[in-house]
Amino acid sequence: QKIILTKNQDDIRLYLNGNIQFSSRDEYRYHESLISYPLAYKHGPIKRVLLLGAGDGLAVKQLLKYPEIESIVLVDLDERVVELARTNPYLLTHNEGSLDNPKLSIVFADAFTYLMENRQSFDVIISDLPDPNNIELARLYTKQFYQTLRSNLNPTGVFVTQSTSPYFATKAFWSIHDT
């Protein structure tokens, strides 16, 4: 994929294939919500968390605020995004070096394939994948994907997915909602 990192004054932005992944001016709103709500909703202990996508380390940074979490598995398709997030000083400032935390294991794989092959269950699964704006990405928002995902959750587990903006990406939002 095409990776573009921009800096304009104090705003750092990451784009993948022309789609914005975050702006440092407001990314905390997105990542705090994506992480905090499912963790607050989960009844019982949260020991193991699966994070799909999120190779920039920003969601991992939020997860590390919860000391009860013992392990985080990050599944990302693109090693280059993770390497950039681990080495670029602008990204390191924002992700606080979260990708090198000992609680984190990183798997470079397709999320669907990982879920089909995985044999360990998780207390929480968080999907921070790109919007379903092509066939390859759309399959990560299908009923089959969600059924496979469910088989990776503990019986009392919680799953959350990003669902884009109903204002800026209306078709993608309602597609995710309907599925």
N, C-alpha and C positions, 0 to 999 in steps of 0.2 A: 504494500500500500504506500501511497505517497504521504510522507510525514512533513508537516510544515510547523515550525515553531517561530512565533513572532514576539517582538518586544516593542511596545510603544509607551514610553515613559515608564510608569510602574505596572503596566498591564502586560502580562505574559499570556499568550494564547497558543493552544495546541490544536492543529487541524489534521485529521486523517481523511485522506481521499476527498479533500475539499469541505469536509463537515467539521464544524467546531466541536471539540471535545470538552474544552473548558476555557474560561477566561479567569485569570487570577483575581480579578476584581470582585467576582461573585461566586466562585466555585464552592466556597465553604457552605453557602446556602443549599446547594444541590447535594453535596456529599454528606453534610450533617443530616439532612432529611433522609437520604437514601439509607444511611446506616442507623441513625438513632431510632426511627419509628419501628422498624422490624425488631430491633433489639428490645425496645420497651414493650412491644406486643408479646414477645416470647415468654411463656410461663415456664419456669424451671431453669436449670443451669444452661449456660451457653459456653460450651467447651470448644467445639469445632465449627468453623465457618468456612464456607466455600464462596469464593468471589470469582465471578465469571467476567472477564474483561478487566478493565481498570488497571491496565499496565502502567499508567502514569503514577501510581502509588498514592493517590489522593484518598481513595476509599480505604486503603490499608491504613493510612495515617489516622483516619477516624476510628477504625476498628481497634487500633492499638490503645485507644483511650479507655478501653474496657479490660481491666486486669484479669477478669474471670475467664476471658478467652485464652485457651491454651494453644490452639493452633489455627492458622489461617492457610488455606490452600488457594492460591491465585492461579487461575487458568487463563492464559492469554495466548492468542495466536501468533503475535508478532514479537519476536525477540528484540527487534530494533527499537520498538517503543519502550520496552522495559530497560534496555541498555541506555537509551537516551535519558530516561527518568532517573537512572542510577548515576549518571555521570554529568549531566548538564547542570551547571551551577544555578540557573534560574529555576529549573524543575526541582532540584534538591532543596532549594529554599522553601518551596511550597509543600513538597511531600515529606520534608524533614528526614530524609534518608530511610523512610519506612520500608523500602524494598530490601534492605539489608538486615531487617530485624530477625532474630533467631526463631521467633514464633511463625515466621512466614516460610512456606514452601511454594516455589514457582514451578508450574508445569506449562511448557509451551506446546499447546495442542488446540485443536478445534473443540469448542465447548460441548457440542453435541456428541462428538466422539468420546470425549472424556467421560461424560455422564453415562454413556452406554457401556463403557468398560470399567468404570469405578465400582468398587465393592465395599467402600467405607461410607457410612452415613454421616450426615451433618445435622447440627442443630439449627443452623441458619444458612440459607443460600441467597446470595445477593447477585443479581444479574445487572451488570453495568455495561451492556453490550451496545454497539451502535444501533441507530434506528434501522428498521427493516425497509431500506430503500433500494434493495436489489434482491435477486432470488437467493443468493448465498446467505444474506443476512435474514431474509424473511423466514427461512426455515428454523431460525432460532426463536421464533415467536409463534410456532405452530402448536396445536394440541398434542401432537406426538412429542415434541420437545418438552412440553410441560409435564406430560405423563412420565417421560424418562427422568425428568428432574425430580418429580415426586418420589420416585423409587430411590432417590439418593438422600431423601430427608428422613430424619428420625420421625417416629409417629407423632410427636408433638412439635415437629419442626416448623419453621416459618420461612417462606419464600417471598422475595420482593424483586420487582424488576423496574428499571427506569422505563418511562413511557413517553418520553419526549414532551414537546409543548403542544397543547391543543390549539394554540394560537398560531405558532410558526410552522408546525408540521402536522396539520389537521388530519391528513389521510393516515399517516403513520400512527398518530395517537389513537385514532378510532380503530385502526386495525389491531393494535395491541389490546385495547380495551375489549373489543369483541371476542378475541381469542381467550 
